[in-house]
Structures are given as C-alpha cells and as structure tokens.
C-alpha cells in the first residue's frame, strides 16, 4: 500500500456514549433536539436505529455495532481501544470493560494503535484534547489512571496536551469553548471560543496532522446524569460546533469521522449504557467508499489506514467477522 501521508489527513471526532435509539423510544433527546447542521447533512430521522446506511452528497452515516459479539453492555475502555486498534478488544479480554483499562486492555493498547502506526510511517499524530495541570499531577502520583485514549497516545510516545497548548490554540477543550477551564479550573487567561469557532479550530488543527483525535466525554456524563432537557441542550451545543467544523473542513484532503464507543445518551429512561448501534458519520474525502466498509467498531481503524495509506500492522489478523481480528 502506498502511503498517502501529506496528501490526506484523517480526524476522529469522538463522542463518548452516543447511540442510535429505535423510533418511538420514549426519552430520546435526539428526537427533541433542534440540530439543523446534522439534519441538513443527513436528513430527517438520521439519529434513529433500525435504518440502513445513509449516504448524501457530502456525508455518510453508518449504524455501527458496538457489541462485537460479546454479552453485556459495551464499556468505554474496550470500545475506545477497539476504535484505535481495529481489534475486537472485548472478545480478546473476554468482556466489555471500563471505564478505565484493566491490565489486559492496557497491554493491547500498548501493543499498537493508530497513533503508533501513523508515527511509525513518518506522519504526525496528536490527541488534541488538553488536560489541566492537576490531571498530570494525579496521574504522576498514581491517584488516577489513564483512560484508553490518552494511554494510546502516550504509549506511542506522544505528549498529552495541556494548558499551554490550549492557550496557543493547539488544542480544544472537551467543553468546546474553554469556559470550564476559566470558571471551574482557575485558568483566567484561557480564550473563550464561540461554539462555531471551536468547530473551526478543530478543523484547522486537524489539517496540520496526518491523524488526530478529539475526545468529547461530556456526552457520556449527560447520559448517566441530568435530565432529558439538559441532554437536549447538550446535543444542540454539539450540533452548533459541528456546523463550524463542517464549514471549515477541507473536504478534498481530509476525512472526518464522528463515532462513539457505546450507546447511552440516546435513552434517558435509565442511566446505563445501551446495546444500541452507535452512529459513525463520515464527511469529506471518499466518505461513501469508506462507509461501505464499516459494520462494527473494528472497522474504524481500517478506514483510517485506508485513507492514509498505512500498512496493515502485524497485530491485525484477517480471520473474519464480526471483529475477531
């Protein structure tokens, strides 16, 4: 395979805990939210389970299996590790596991992820979600463990971004605007972005890397906590950010992948994860061709490899579906 690094780039815009609920679900905040950007891109009812793949001129949506042939409710550690490795991590460790990696999941991540593969091929990769100083202190002291995504980045030798990166515009806060850093973390000098500007900044940063990853975890928090109305408001915030992101995206060179690790937010009748499919939305370069290859979470990494022309790593087998890689 001929590498396309430098010619193309790929970015994963990760929304933790977002699934597709069946039509008629009683407490689905998607059905109540006003989301003009995603609805304009994908059509009415795009957020419902039970539908086939949706393809429009600019984007594709694929209902994506997060269960991977393993009983129980999908969890964050194994789901995120699957997205970044292309391996069926729940099957390899014998269960869905999370929120933080157990030793088995951590060993799989350290064996290789997209971050490793891109840097080994001479490309630039980054996790563009920043962390405050107290996070690094907690990790250093052992009071806190790395979740799957930052573990993947650091095990590939990449530094995690911090306050200086946020100030310099090299990173975007998980709350998009940076207001949380100023109001709750005490960083008074952080520039507050508008929601569309946050999306535009993600697009600009992504274009400087071969592969980048933005992690938005508050969606999972909104599924576990809060009211339906609060979840609706959160979805409308995300749609506004996505509007700015799509507006600024380089469709000729870049492939944007929005996806999730498991369902949760789409069903506010309880506070647990779901076994619903998750939405994978592809926007930009060859979105329709790539969408045709996606069935479950193990396929996301393969799409990134194909987009960037990366070789298949040695830790990936070819022994069939679903997700037995």
C-alpha positions in Angstrom: 0.0 0.0 0.0 1.4 3.4 -0.9 1.4 5.9 1.9 -0.7 9.0 1.4 0.7 10.8 4.4 1.0 14.5 3.5 -1.6 14.2 0.8 -4.5 13.3 3.1 -5.4 13.5 6.7 -8.0 11.8 9.0 -9.6 13.0 12.2 -11.8 11.2 14.7 -14.3 13.4 16.5 -15.2 11.1 19.3 -18.4 11.5 21.2 -18.4 9.2 24.3 -21.7 7.3 24.9 -23.9 8.2 22.0 -26.1 5.6 20.3 -29.0 5.3 17.9 -32.3 4.6 19.6 -35.3 2.9 17.9 -38.1 5.0 16.6 -40.7 5.6 19.3 -38.2 5.5 22.2 -39.9 7.4 25.0 -37.0 9.5 26.2 -34.7 10.0 23.2 -33.3 13.6 23.4 -32.3 13.4 19.8 -36.0 13.4 18.9 -36.5 16.7 20.8 -33.2 18.5 19.9 -33.0 21.1 17.1 -29.9 20.0 15.2 -30.0 21.9 11.8 -26.4 21.1 10.8 -26.6 17.3 11.2 -30.2 17.1 9.9 -29.3 19.3 6.9 -26.3 17.0 6.2 -28.0 13.6 6.7 -31.8 14.1 6.5 -34.7 13.8 9.0 -34.5 10.9 11.4 -30.8 10.3 10.9 -30.5 9.5 14.6 -32.8 6.5 14.6 -31.7 2.9 14.9 -33.1 0.3 12.5 -32.3 2.2 9.4 -29.8 1.3 6.7 -26.7 3.3 5.9 -27.4 6.9 4.8 -25.4 8.5 2.0 -25.7 12.0 0.8 -23.6 14.2 -1.5 -21.3 15.2 1.4 -21.5 12.6 4.1 -22.4 9.1 5.1 -23.9 7.7 8.3 -23.4 4.0 9.3 -25.2 2.4 12.2 -22.2 0.6 13.8 -22.3 -2.4 16.0 -20.5 -1.8 19.4 -21.5 -5.1 20.9 -18.9 -7.1 18.9 -20.4 -10.5 19.6 -19.8 -10.1 23.4 -22.6 -10.3 26.0 -23.3 -7.4 28.3 -23.3 -3.7 27.9 -20.4 -2.2 25.9 -18.0 -0.1 28.0 -15.6 2.7 27.4 -12.2 1.2 27.8 -12.8 -1.8 25.5 -14.8 0.3 23.0 -12.2 3.0 22.7 -9.4 0.5 22.4 -11.3 -1.3 19.6 -11.7 2.0 17.7 -8.0 2.8 17.9 -6.6 -0.7 17.2 -9.1 -2.3 14.9 -9.1 -5.4 17.2 -12.1 -6.8 18.9 -10.8 -5.9 22.4 -13.9 -7.1 24.3 -13.5 -10.6 22.8 -9.8 -10.6 23.4 -10.2 -9.9 27.1 -13.4 -11.8 27.5 -15.7 -9.0 28.4 -16.8 -5.4 27.9 -14.7 -3.4 30.4 -14.5 0.1 31.7 -14.4 2.9 32.2 -10.5 2.7 32.6 -8.4 -0.1 31.0 -7.7 -3.2 33.1 -4.2 -4.7 32.5 -5.4 -6.8 29.6 -6.9 -3.8 27.7 -3.8 -1.7 28.6 -1.5 -4.4 27.1 -3.5 -4.5 23.9 -3.3 -0.7 23.6 0.5 -0.7 24.2 0.9 -3.3 21.5 -0.1 -0.7 18.9 -2.8 1.8 17.9 -3.4 4.2 15.1 -1.1 6.7 16.9 1.7 4.2 16.8 1.1 3.3 13.2 1.0 6.9 11.9 4.2 7.9 13.7 6.0 4.8 12.6 5.1 5.6 9.0 6.6 9.1 9.3 3.3 11.0 9.9 2.3 13.4 12.6 -0.4 12.4 15.1 -2.0 14.0 18.1 -4.7 13.8 20.8 -5.9 17.4 20.6 -7.9 17.3 23.9 -6.0 19.2 26.6 -5.7 18.3 30.3 -5.2 20.6 33.3 -2.1 20.6 35.5 -4.0 18.8 38.3 -4.7 15.9 35.9 -1.0 15.4 35.2 -0.3 15.6 39.0 -2.9 12.9 39.7 -1.5 10.6 37.0 2.0 11.1 38.3 1.0 10.4 41.9 -1.0 7.3 40.9 -4.3 8.7 42.2 -5.7 8.5 38.7 -5.3 6.1 35.8 -5.1 7.0 32.1 -8.2 6.1 30.1 -7.8 4.3 26.8 -7.4 7.3 24.5 -4.6 9.1 26.4 -3.0 5.8 27.1 -2.9 5.1 23.4 -1.3 8.5 22.7 1.3 8.3 25.4 2.3 4.7 24.7 3.0 5.8 21.1 5.4 8.4 22.6 3.1 11.4 22.1 2.8 14.1 24.8 -0.6 14.9 26.2 -1.6 18.5 25.6 -2.0 20.9 28.5 -2.9 24.4 29.4 -0.1 26.0 27.2 -1.5 24.1 24.2 -5.0 25.3 24.9 -3.8 28.9 25.2 -1.8 28.7 22.0 -4.7 27.3 20.0 -3.1 23.9 19.5 -5.9 22.1 21.4 -9.7 22.4 22.0 -11.3 21.9 25.4 -13.7 19.0 25.8 -16.4 21.6 26.6 -15.5 23.3 23.3 -15.5 26.9 24.4 -12.9 26.7 27.2 -15.3 28.2 29.7 -14.9 25.3 32.0 -11.2 25.9 32.3 -11.8 29.5 33.3 -14.9 29.0 35.5 -14.0 25.7 37.3 -10.3 25.2 36.9 -9.0 28.7 37.5 -7.3 29.4 34.2 -8.3 33.0 33.8 -6.2 33.6 30.7 -7.9 31.0 28.5 -9.5 32.5 25.5 -13.3 31.7 25.4 -14.3 30.5 21.9 -17.8 30.6 20.4 -19.2 27.2 19.6 -18.8 27.6 15.8 -15.3 28.9 16.3 -14.5 25.8 18.4 -15.5 23.6 15.4 -13.5 25.7 13.0 -10.5 25.4 15.3 -10.7 21.6 15.4 -10.8 21.6 11.6 -7.7 23.9 11.5 -5.8 21.8 13.9 -6.7 18.5 12.2 -5.3 19.8 8.9 -1.9 20.1 10.5 -1.6 16.4 11.3 -1.9 13.1 9.4 -4.1 11.8 12.2 -5.7 13.5 15.1 -8.3 12.6 17.7 -10.7 14.9 19.7 -12.3 13.3 22.7 -15.6 14.7 24.0 -16.6 12.8 27.1 -19.4 15.0 28.5 -21.9 13.2 26.3 -21.5 10.1 28.3 -21.8 12.1 31.5 -25.0 13.6 30.2 -26.3 10.1 29.6 -25.5 9.0 33.1 -26.7 12.2 34.9 -29.1 15.0 34.4 -32.4 15.5 32.8 -33.7 15.0 29.3 -33.9 18.7 28.8 -30.2 19.0 29.7 -29.4 16.3 27.3 -31.3 18.1 24.6 -29.4 21.3 25.3 -26.1 19.4 25.1 -26.9 17.9 21.7 -27.8 21.3 20.4 -24.4 22.6 21.5 -22.7 19.7 19.7 -24.6 20.4 16.5 -23.5 24.1 16.6 -19.9 23.0 17.0 -20.3 20.5 14.2 -21.6 23.3 12.0 -18.4 25.3 12.4 -16.4 22.1 11.9 -18.1 21.2 8.6 -17.9 24.7 7.3 -14.1 24.8 7.8 -13.3 21.2 6.8 -11.0 20.6 3.8 -13.3 18.0 2.0 -10.8 17.4 -0.8 -8.0 16.2 1.5 -9.5 15.3 4.9 -11.7 12.5 6.1 -13.7 13.4 9.2 -15.0 10.5 11.3 -17.6 11.1 14.1 -18.2 8.0 16.1 -18.7 6.6 19.6 -17.8 3.7 21.8 -21.3 2.7 23.1 -24.8 3.9 23.5 -26.1 5.9 26.5 -27.3 9.4 25.8 -30.0 8.3 23.3 -32.1 6.6 26.0 -32.7 8.8 29.1 -35.3 6.3 30.5 -32.3 4.9 32.6 -28.7 5.8 33.4 -26.9 2.8 31.9 -25.1 2.1 28.7 -27.1 0.5 25.9 -26.6 -2.2 23.3 -27.9 0.1 20.6 -25.7 0.7 17.5 -23.6 3.8 17.5 -23.6 6.4 14.7 -20.5 6.6 12.6 -20.6 9.7 10.4 -18.1 10.2 7.6 -17.6 13.6 6.0 -15.2 14.6 3.3 -12.7 12.6 1.2 -14.1 9.4 -0.2 -16.8 9.2 2.6 -19.1 7.0 0.6 -16.4 4.4 -0.3 -15.2 4.2 3.3 -18.7 4.0 4.7 -19.4 0.8 2.6 -16.7 -1.0 4.6 -18.0 -0.2 8.1 -20.0 -2.7 10.1 -18.7 -2.6 13.6 -16.2 -0.7 15.7 -13.3 -2.8 14.5 -13.7 -1.2 11.0 -13.0 2.4 12.1 -9.2 1.9 12.3 -9.2 0.1 8.9 -10.9 3.2 7.4 -8.2 5.5 8.8 -5.5 3.1 7.5 -7.0 3.1 4.0 -7.4 6.9 4.0 -3.8 7.4 4.9 -2.3 4.5 3.0 -1.0 2.9 6.1 0.2 -0.8 6.0 -1.8 -3.4 7.9 0.0 -3.8 11.3 1.2 -7.2 12.3 -1.1 -7.4 15.3 -4.2 -7.4 13.0 -5.3 -10.8 11.6 -7.7 -11.5 8.7 -9.8 -14.2 10.3 -13.2 -12.8 9.6 -16.1 -11.1 11.3 -17.6 -9.9 13.5 -14.5 -8.3 14.9 -12.5 -11.5 15.5 -9.4 -9.6 14.5 
